[in-house]
Structure formats: structure tokens, C-alpha cells
């Protein structure tokens, strides 16, 4: 299984990038921009995407990535801020504020590039940046630009670095899915073999609940938040995690009594007890005001004290008389 690591530099579209990649049946994983290089080196790393971000690459404390990232031997794609960051790291010039672009912008493909295979020569993209690249880094070439002459895409195949000044993940960019697909399959050489539908079985090594006659455990919970149910209809049914956990709590051993028994067993006996040993409260009695409720509770406490004993409430519960409850 291939894996694309997305380094999040604070973009509002980072999650959308991950979604678009997964929709193309390639697994993606989001990590913070300052993740250790050892963390980025996953077992099946096929490529890296550096996301956009709200800061300028020249700001103090702005997100950055280690130069070792570009020596891992996998393609790196910088999107918006990520493209400017790569330009700065490799010795290019990024200028702030002189040419802002936001919204739909027309770009023209000037050079042949695997990223733009199958696209038109000119089309609209979604821009969202205040800085722009004034001079590309040595060894990089501009493959697309806007009407203002701002580089919209760059590449250096020898170093394995590509850059897009626009956002291919949003629907406002024409051919956005095509561009991401080209990066995944033509540049990174990924295989579209990942599917969220079988992710539960993949992470659990085939140890699914139906293989244990429906006796599932938390190891069977996948990233999708669903659990495959067992039983006669288990093959085509998945239960949400919350439902599964509630059922597990319901069937948990009750530790409030002298012996351990399940809540389900207590229900079958018709005598469900709480953990403190009391019976469940009876039908609620509606009182018309808070004053009446306080008077009722005071009278109830006085009546219990008059019966004596250290814990009259437990005695009443043990006798089987349910106590009314106020709203």
C-alpha cells in the first residue's frame, strides 16, 4: 500500500487535500510541518505534499521543513505556501505583497510537464496568496504562469520537486483532480489499491468480529469509525463505534453486588439494580413548583429518618418500594 504524507503548514484546505488523494484510492496521512524526519519516513512512503499556510515564508517563526525531506528519494509537491517554501529553501526569491491573487485566476501552461498531462493549455484555477515567486531557484523551470507573469507551477525532476501556486484540491480549479492524479500515478508511481471499505480488515490483520462469532474488540475499530457486525447478517452490516461501545458497557459485569452478574442477566430477572445496590427509581411525580418540590423532598427525608437506621434509603430500596423522583 502506497502512502502520501501531507505536511500541514496551517492551510484551511489540508484535510481536503487528504480527502482528494484518498478518493483516488491512495492512502494519505497528515503530519504537522515540524514532524521529525524519522516520523515522515514511513514504511511505504511514496510522496510528500507540503500544504499551504496563512503566513509568509519570510515571517519569523513561519513553518518550514528540514532539507533532508528533499533527500528521501520520493517526489515532493509544494502547494501554494509549500511551493514558495521550496523556492526559498533551494535559493529562490519570494516577494511579499506586490502581487496578491485571490479567487479564480486563469493560467497558461508554457512547458510540457507530467503534472499537466491531459489538461487544457489555459484554464481557471483557485489562487489564495499574497506573496509570489520573483525568481525561481536554480535548476527549476516555470511550467505555467498567470496573466501577470507570476509562476503558477514549477518543477525540478532531477531533485524530485514540483510546485503549484494554486490549489488543485478545490472544485473551483479546473482539472484539479487530473493534476493530483498525475502527481500520484505519473510522478510518484502509486497504485490505486487503497479503499476505506476494507481498512478495518487491513489494520486488524483479518481479525474481524464475524471470524470470532461477533465477539469483537476495540482492535477491530478502523479509522473510518465503523465496526463490522457478526451474526447471520454480519457480512453486510457495519455498526457505528458509539453503538458498539454502548453495547459493550451494557453487557459488562456488574460489580455493585456480592457476586458478578451481567446487566442483561439482571434484566431477565426483572430486578435491575444500580451500582450502589438500589433499585431504579419509579415513575416520576410532577410537581407544580420548585417550592413544592423542596417541601416534598424535606418531608421525604424526615419520613426516612423517622424509620431509623444508618441508611434508610438502602432499606427502602431493599424492601422493593421505589422512591418517586421530582423534575
C-alpha positions as CSV (number, residue, x, y, z in Angstrom):
1,X,0.0,0.0,0.0
2,X,1.3,3.4,-1.0
3,X,1.3,6.3,1.4
4,X,1.4,10.0,0.8
5,X,2.4,12.2,3.7
6,X,0.9,15.7,3.8
7,X,2.9,18.2,6.0
8,X,0.3,20.7,7.3
9,X,1.6,24.3,7.4
10,X,-1.8,25.7,8.6
11,X,-3.8,25.6,5.4
12,X,-7.6,25.6,5.6
13,X,-7.5,23.0,2.7
14,X,-5.2,20.4,4.3
15,X,-8.0,18.0,5.1
16,X,-9.4,18.4,1.6
17,X,-6.0,17.5,0.1
18,X,-6.0,14.3,2.1
19,X,-9.6,13.6,1.0
20,X,-8.9,14.1,-2.7
21,X,-5.9,11.7,-2.5
22,X,-8.0,9.1,-0.8
23,X,-10.7,9.4,-3.3
24,X,-8.1,8.4,-5.9
25,X,-7.6,5.2,-3.8
26,X,-4.2,6.2,-2.4
27,X,-3.7,6.4,1.3
28,X,-2.7,9.7,2.8
29,X,-1.6,10.8,6.2
30,X,-1.4,14.3,7.7
31,X,1.5,15.3,9.9
32,X,2.4,18.7,11.4
33,X,5.1,20.7,9.5
34,X,7.6,20.2,12.3
35,X,7.2,16.4,12.4
36,X,10.6,14.7,12.9
37,X,12.2,13.4,9.7
38,X,12.1,9.9,11.2
39,X,8.4,10.1,11.6
40,X,8.0,11.1,8.0
41,X,10.0,8.1,6.8
42,X,7.0,5.7,6.9
43,X,7.4,2.1,5.6
44,X,5.6,2.8,2.3
45,X,6.3,6.4,1.7
46,X,5.6,7.2,-1.9
47,X,5.5,11.0,-1.9
48,X,5.2,14.2,0.2
49,X,2.8,17.1,-0.1
50,X,3.6,20.4,1.6
51,X,0.4,22.3,2.2
52,X,-0.4,25.9,2.0
53,X,-0.5,28.2,5.0
54,X,-1.5,31.7,6.2
55,X,2.0,33.0,6.9
56,X,4.7,34.4,4.7
57,X,7.9,32.3,4.3
58,X,9.8,35.4,5.4
59,X,8.0,35.7,8.7
60,X,9.8,34.9,11.9
61,X,8.7,31.5,13.1
62,X,7.0,30.6,9.9
63,X,6.5,26.9,9.2
64,X,9.4,25.2,7.5
65,X,10.6,21.7,6.7
66,X,14.1,20.1,7.0
67,X,16.2,20.0,3.9
68,X,16.6,16.2,4.5
69,X,13.0,15.9,3.3
70,X,14.1,16.5,-0.3
71,X,16.7,13.7,0.0
72,X,14.4,10.9,0.9
73,X,14.2,9.8,-2.8
74,X,10.4,10.5,-3.1
75,X,8.7,13.2,-5.1
76,X,7.7,16.4,-3.1
77,X,4.8,18.6,-4.2
78,X,4.5,22.1,-2.7
79,X,1.1,23.7,-2.8
80,X,0.8,27.5,-2.5
81,X,2.9,28.2,0.6
82,X,4.6,24.9,0.0
83,X,5.8,26.0,-3.4
84,X,7.2,29.2,-2.0
85,X,8.9,27.4,0.9
86,X,10.6,25.0,-1.5
87,X,11.7,28.0,-3.6
88,X,13.2,29.7,-0.6
89,X,15.0,26.5,0.6
90,X,16.6,26.0,-2.8
91,X,17.8,29.6,-3.2
92,X,14.9,31.3,-5.0
93,X,13.4,34.7,-4.2
94,X,9.9,35.2,-2.8
95,X,8.4,38.7,-2.7
96,X,5.7,39.8,-0.3
97,X,2.6,41.8,-1.1
98,X,3.4,43.3,-4.5
99,X,1.1,40.9,-6.5
100,X,-1.8,39.5,-4.5
101,X,-4.1,37.0,-6.1
102,X,-7.3,35.6,-4.6
103,X,-10.1,33.7,-6.3
104,X,-10.4,32.3,-9.8
105,X,-7.4,33.1,-12.0
106,X,-6.6,32.0,-15.5
107,X,-3.2,30.3,-16.0
108,X,-1.4,29.2,-19.2
109,X,0.8,26.1,-19.4
110,X,4.1,27.1,-21.0
111,X,6.1,23.9,-20.8
112,X,5.3,20.3,-21.1
113,X,5.0,18.6,-17.7
114,X,3.7,15.3,-16.4
115,X,1.5,17.3,-13.9
116,X,-0.5,18.9,-16.7
117,X,-0.9,15.8,-18.9
118,X,-4.5,15.7,-20.1
119,X,-5.3,19.3,-19.3
120,X,-6.1,22.3,-21.5
121,X,-3.4,24.8,-22.4
122,X,-5.3,27.5,-20.5
123,X,-7.8,27.1,-17.7
124,X,-9.0,28.6,-14.5
125,X,-7.6,27.8,-11.1
126,X,-8.2,28.9,-7.5
127,X,-5.5,31.2,-6.1
128,X,-5.1,32.4,-2.5
129,X,-1.8,34.1,-1.8
130,X,-0.2,37.4,-1.0
131,X,3.4,36.5,-1.7
132,X,4.7,35.4,-5.1
133,X,7.9,33.9,-6.5
134,X,10.0,36.6,-8.1
135,X,12.9,34.4,-9.1
136,X,12.8,30.6,-9.3
137,X,15.5,28.7,-7.5
138,X,18.5,27.5,-9.7
139,X,17.6,24.3,-11.7
140,X,13.8,24.9,-11.6
141,X,11.7,25.9,-14.5
142,X,8.4,27.6,-14.8
143,X,5.8,25.3,-16.5
144,X,2.7,27.5,-16.0
145,X,2.1,31.2,-15.2
146,X,-0.7,33.7,-14.7
147,X,-1.6,36.6,-16.9
148,X,0.5,38.8,-14.6
149,X,3.6,36.7,-15.3
150,X,3.5,35.1,-11.8
151,X,4.8,31.5,-11.8
152,X,1.8,29.2,-11.2
153,X,3.7,25.9,-11.4
154,X,7.3,24.9,-11.3
155,X,9.3,21.7,-11.4
156,X,12.8,20.2,-11.0
157,X,12.5,16.5,-11.8
158,X,16.2,15.9,-11.0
159,X,15.6,17.0,-7.4
160,X,12.2,15.4,-7.4
161,X,10.4,18.7,-6.5
162,X,7.2,20.1,-8.1
163,X,5.2,23.2,-7.1
164,X,1.8,24.6,-7.6
165,X,0.9,28.2,-6.7
166,X,-2.8,27.4,-6.9
167,X,-5.0,24.9,-5.0
168,X,-5.8,21.7,-7.1
169,X,-7.8,20.2,-4.3
170,X,-10.8,22.7,-4.5
171,X,-13.6,22.3,-7.0
172,X,-13.0,25.8,-8.4
173,X,-9.8,24.6,-10.1
174,X,-10.4,23.1,-13.4
175,X,-8.5,19.8,-14.0
176,X,-7.7,19.8,-10.2
177,X,-8.3,16.1,-9.8
178,X,-6.4,15.4,-13.0
179,X,-3.4,17.2,-11.7
180,X,-3.4,15.4,-8.4
181,X,-3.9,12.1,-10.3
182,X,-0.9,12.9,-12.4
183,X,1.2,13.6,-9.4
184,X,0.2,10.3,-7.7
185,X,0.4,7.9,-10.6
186,X,2.7,9.5,-13.1
187,X,5.2,11.2,-10.8
188,X,5.0,9.1,-7.6
189,X,4.2,5.8,-9.3
190,X,1.4,5.0,-6.8
191,X,-1.1,2.1,-7.4
192,X,-4.8,2.8,-6.7
193,X,-5.2,-0.1,-4.3
194,X,-6.4,1.6,-1.1
195,X,-10.1,1.5,-0.2
196,X,-11.7,2.7,3.1
197,X,-14.2,-0.1,2.8
198,X,-11.7,-2.8,3.7
199,X,-9.5,-0.6,6.0
200,X,-10.9,-2.3,9.2
201,X,-9.8,-5.7,8.0
202,X,-6.4,-4.3,6.9
203,X,-5.4,-2.8,10.2
204,X,-6.8,-5.8,12.2
205,X,-5.0,-8.4,10.0
206,X,-8.3,-10.1,9.1
207,X,-9.2,-10.5,12.8
208,X,-12.8,-9.3,12.2
209,X,-15.7,-9.8,14.6
210,X,-17.5,-12.3,12.4
211,X,-14.4,-14.5,12.5
212,X,-15.0,-14.6,16.2
213,X,-18.8,-15.2,16.0
214,X,-19.4,-11.5,16.6
215,X,-17.3,-11.2,19.7
216,X,-15.4,-8.0,18.6
217,X,-12.9,-5.9,20.5
218,X,-11.5,-2.4,20.1
219,X,-8.7,-3.6,17.8
220,X,-11.3,-4.1,15.1
221,X,-12.2,-0.4,15.0
222,X,-10.8,1.2,11.9
223,X,-10.1,4.8,11.1
224,X,-13.5,5.0,9.4
225,X,-15.2,4.7,12.8
226,X,-17.2,1.7,11.9
227,X,-17.3,-1.9,13.1
228,X,-18.4,-4.9,11.1
229,X,-21.1,-6.7,13.0
230,X,-21.3,-10.5,13.4
231,X,-24.2,-12.9,13.3
232,X,-26.3,-14.0,10.4
233,X,-26.3,-10.6,8.7
234,X,-22.8,-9.6,9.8
235,X,-21.3,-9.8,6.3
236,X,-23.2,-6.8,5.1
237,X,-23.7,-4.7,8.2
238,X,-21.5,-2.2,10.0
239,X,-22.3,-0.6,13.3
240,X,-21.0,2.8,14.4
241,X,-18.4,2.8,17.1
242,X,-20.6,4.5,19.6
243,X,-23.3,1.8,19.3
244,X,-20.7,-0.9,19.7
245,X,-19.3,0.7,22.9
246,X,-22.7,1.2,24.4
247,X,-23.5,-2.5,23.8
248,X,-20.2,-3.4,25.5
249,X,-21.0,-1.3,28.5
250,X,-24.5,-2.8,28.8
251,X,-23.0,-6.4,28.8
252,X,-20.2,-5.5,31.3
253,X,-20.2,-7.4,34.7
254,X,-22.0,-5.5,37.5
255,X,-19.7,-5.0,40.5
256,X,-22.1,-3.4,42.9
257,X,-23.5,-6.6,44.4
258,X,-22.0,-9.6,46.2
259,X,-21.5,-11.6,43.1
260,X,-20.6,-10.6,39.5
261,X,-23.5,-10.8,37.1
262,X,-24.3,-9.0,33.9
263,X,-26.9,-6.3,33.4
264,X,-28.6,-8.4,30.8
265,X,-29.0,-11.2,33.3
266,X,-30.4,-8.8,35.8
267,X,-32.9,-7.6,33.3
268,X,-34.1,-11.1,32.6
269,X,-34.7,-11.5,36.4
270,X,-36.8,-8.3,36.4
271,X,-34.7,-6.8,39.2
272,X,-32.1,-4.4,37.7
273,X,-30.0,-2.9,40.4
274,X,-27.8,0.1,40.3
275,X,-24.1,0.0,41.3
276,X,-25.0,1.3,44.8
277,X,-27.4,-1.5,45.3
278,X,-30.6,0.5,45.0
279,X,-33.4,-0.4,42.7
280,X,-34.1,2.0,39.8
281,X,-36.4,4.9,40.7
282,X,-40.1,4.6,40.0
283,X,-42.4,6.7,37.9
284,X,-41.7,10.4,38.2
285,X,-44.2,12.6,40.0
286,X,-44.7,16.0,38.5
287,X,-44.7,18.9,41.0
288,X,-46.0,22.3,40.1
289,X,-43.3,24.5,41.5
290,X,-39.8,24.4,43.0
291,X,-41.2,25.3,46.4
292,X,-43.5,22.3,46.3
293,X,-40.6,20.1,45.2
294,X,-38.4,21.3,48.1
295,X,-41.2,20.7,50.6
296,X,-41.8,17.3,49.1
297,X,-38.1,16.3,49.5
298,X,-37.9,17.7,53.0
299,X,-40.9,15.7,54.1
300,X,-39.5,12.6,52.4
301,X,-36.2,12.9,54.3
302,X,-38.0,13.4,57.6
303,X,-40.1,10.3,57.0
304,X,-37.0,8.2,56.2
305,X,-35.2,9.4,59.3
306,X,-38.2,8.5,61.5
307,X,-37.8,4.9,60.4
308,X,-34.3,4.8,61.9
309,X,-31.2,3.0,60.6
310,X,-27.9,4.3,59.2
311,X,-29.0,4.2,55.6
312,X,-32.8,4.4,55.4
313,X,-32.6,4.9,51.6
314,X,-31.0,1.5,51.2
315,X,-33.6,-0.1,53.4
316,X,-36.4,1.3,51.4
317,X,-34.8,0.2,48.2
318,X,-34.2,-3.3,49.6
319,X,-37.9,-3.5,50.5
320,X,-38.8,-3.1,46.9
321,X,-40.6,0.3,47.3
322,X,-39.4,2.6,44.5
323,X,-38.9,6.3,45.5
324,X,-40.7,8.9,43.4
325,X,-38.4,11.4,41.6
326,X,-39.0,15.1,41.1
327,X,-38.4,17.1,37.9
